[in-house]
Structures are given as C-alpha cells and as structure tokens.
Amino acid sequence: MSVRIRMKQHGRRHRRFYRICAMDIRTPRDGRVLEELGTYDPTLGDVDARAVLNGERVDYWLSVGAQPSEKVKVLIKKYGAQGTRLQQQKAALDQLAESRRRPESTAAPPEAEEPEAKEVPADQLRAEETAEQSA
C-alpha cells in the first residue's frame, strides 16, 4: 500500500481548516485516514502558529516510505521534529494561547480580613471582669 501524507479539508466556505493525515494514495481528499499527524489553520494571523505537527509520528511515516504532498513537505521542513522554525512556532503558539485566555475579572478586590479575636475560656474571662470591678 502506498501512503501519502496530505491535508484533509474541514471547515466551511471561507473558513477552511486542514488536518495533516497519513492516507492511502487511492483514497479521496477527505476520505479514510490511517493516522492524523497534525493540523493547519490558514486563517490564523501569525504564520508560525498555523501548523502544529506531531514530529515523532511524521518521522515514523516518512521512515516507512510515506510520501508527503508538496505543501506538507514545506510544513514538515519548517515545523517537523527537526524543523527550521520550531522556536518561532513555540513563541507564536504561546502568544496565541495568552491572547485566548479570559481576562481576569475586574471585581472589587477582596476585603481585608479582620484579625480574629483570640478565644478566651469563659471562666478566665469572668475572672478578669471581676478583677477589673474590684479594682
């Protein structure tokens, strides 16, 4: 069986999203997948955050003879296990994750807690009260 690493199209019109998959060469573009190896989202603003690959599995499929498509070959060269832009990709993904986090709520800060009074046994408290009254 000939295996090809190529993109499988998802999403809707004007909002495309691709999964990078290992597929039999005879299956259609969106057909049955042997294994999903990563994603590619061309709509993201930061170019280095667009592709996310599982480098170990990509290397495995290449070692057993899978042929990448032209576009996937470029992505593997940049973002694969020994990619040329791995540091830039990590920084871009961290920045993207930071921008997607919810902002901290702007509620009023918690009120300062009043120091708790030490509990004094009742008999000791009575003794102090009687000492004050007799004095």
Summary of the structure (lengths in Angstrom):
residues: 135
radius of gyration: 31.1
end to end distance: 103.5
largest distance: 103.9
contacts: 298
relative contact order: 0.14
helix: 37%
strand: 23%
